[in-house]
Each structure stands twice: as C-alpha cells, then as structure tokens.
Amino acid sequence: MGVQSGNHSPVPPRPRQIPSRRVEADLRRRIGAGEWAPGQPLPSVAALAAEYGVSRSTVAKAEHALAVAGLVEVVPQWGVFVAGDTPDSPG
C-alpha cells in the first residue's frame, strides 16, 4: 500500500544561523570578555574571515553591525577598533 500521511509531521530542521550574525555574536562575546581592550584594533578582516571560515564581506557585515551598536569604531584606512565605552553584552 501507499505511504499514509497521518498527523505526524517530521520536525523541521533547525534553521542555520546567518554567518554574519554568527560572527557578530562571537565578536560581541569576545569584546565583552575583554579579549580586546577599548581602543585596541580587531584583527584584520582577512584574518577574521580565515578564522571563522567565511568571506571577507561576511566579516564586514558583522563589523558594520557592531559599529551600529556602538561596540566598535571603523576608521577608514586604519581598521576597526573597540569603542572606548563598550556597552555590556546582552545576556
């Protein structure tokens, strides 16, 4: 006979986190933990992309989100620096 379609539906797979959000969340955690002091630069986009296994544009999106949140300051031609007064990480 054919396959019956009962009331049981398979559990949908858990959606994967957007890569830039995953990188952003981890950088927030690391900044909050004091891995980089206020005023200290984050590693280069290329270095972070290699570390996280993502594209440079993914890292740039994550850094932009951190800048909008006030956690980092982007200085063109110089890099991305931890903001002087870093807000506490949500938690």
Secondary structure, 3 states (H helix, E strand, C coil): CCCCCCCCCCCCCCCCCCHHHHHHHHHHHHHHCCCCCCCCECCCHHHHHHHHCCCHHHHHHHHHHHHHCCCEEEECCCEEEECCCCCCCCC
